[in-house]
Amino acid sequence: MAMSGITPYRTLHEIARAMPGLVRRAEIEAALDEVEYLFEVMPPEMQEYAEPVIASLRAKLAAATE
């Protein structure tokens, strides 16, 4: 995934808004992969916004049954 055209804050916001609807393991894993990738490439001052989303997705993944 190239960073051109990607706005990390917007993508993070969209994933956070979609989180309540993510119920299947595959959906949660895909969102978590995307946020973890963004975490690696976003400026350090933005990482604090990604950390709670990552934690929530990991918790949701641990609780997912399918």
NORWO-V48871 format. One record per residue. RES is the residue in one small letter. SS is DSSP state (helix for helix, strand for strand, loop for the rest). OMEGA is omega as a letter, one per 30 degrees, with the letter a starting at -180 (NA if undefined). D_LAST is the distance of its C-alpha to the last C-alpha in Angstrom with 2 decimals. Layout:
BEGIN
res=RES ss=SS omega=OMEGA d_last=D_LAST
res=RES ss=SS omega=OMEGA d_last=D_LAST
END
This chain:
BEGIN
res=m ss=loop omega=l d_last=27.13
res=a ss=loop omega=a d_last=30.68
res=m ss=loop omega=a d_last=31.61
res=s ss=loop omega=l d_last=34.14
res=g ss=loop omega=l d_last=33.05
res=i ss=loop omega=l d_last=30.14
res=t ss=loop omega=a d_last=30.72
res=p ss=helix omega=a d_last=28.57
res=y ss=helix omega=l d_last=29.16
res=r ss=helix omega=l d_last=28.27
res=t ss=helix omega=l d_last=25.06
res=l ss=helix omega=l d_last=24.12
res=h ss=helix omega=a d_last=25.05
res=e ss=helix omega=l d_last=23.04
res=i ss=helix omega=l d_last=19.82
res=a ss=helix omega=l d_last=20.65
res=r ss=helix omega=a d_last=21.32
res=a ss=helix omega=a d_last=18.09
res=m ss=helix omega=a d_last=15.97
res=p ss=helix omega=a d_last=15.64
res=g ss=helix omega=l d_last=14.11
res=l ss=loop omega=a d_last=11.44
res=v ss=loop omega=a d_last=8.15
res=r ss=loop omega=a d_last=5.71
res=r ss=helix omega=a d_last=5.80
res=a ss=helix omega=l d_last=8.45
res=e ss=helix omega=a d_last=10.36
res=i ss=helix omega=l d_last=10.61
res=e ss=helix omega=l d_last=11.65
res=a ss=helix omega=l d_last=14.10
res=a ss=helix omega=l d_last=15.58
res=l ss=helix omega=l d_last=15.96
res=d ss=helix omega=a d_last=17.64
res=e ss=helix omega=a d_last=19.92
res=v ss=helix omega=l d_last=20.96
res=e ss=helix omega=l d_last=21.61
res=y ss=helix omega=l d_last=23.69
res=l ss=helix omega=l d_last=25.56
res=f ss=helix omega=a d_last=26.21
res=e ss=helix omega=a d_last=27.98
res=v ss=helix omega=a d_last=30.18
res=m ss=loop omega=l d_last=30.95
res=p ss=loop omega=a d_last=34.16
res=p ss=helix omega=a d_last=34.03
res=e ss=helix omega=l d_last=35.06
res=m ss=helix omega=a d_last=31.91
res=q ss=helix omega=a d_last=29.50
res=e ss=helix omega=l d_last=29.76
res=y ss=helix omega=a d_last=28.00
res=a ss=helix omega=a d_last=25.03
res=e ss=helix omega=l d_last=24.59
res=p ss=helix omega=l d_last=23.20
res=v ss=helix omega=l d_last=20.73
res=i ss=helix omega=a d_last=19.53
res=a ss=helix omega=l d_last=19.39
res=s ss=helix omega=l d_last=17.41
res=l ss=helix omega=l d_last=14.80
res=r ss=helix omega=l d_last=14.63
res=a ss=helix omega=l d_last=14.33
res=k ss=helix omega=l d_last=11.59
res=l ss=helix omega=l d_last=9.66
res=a ss=helix omega=a d_last=10.70
res=a ss=helix omega=a d_last=9.50
res=a ss=loop omega=a d_last=5.93
res=t ss=loop omega=a d_last=3.80
res=e ss=loop omega=NA d_last=0.00
END
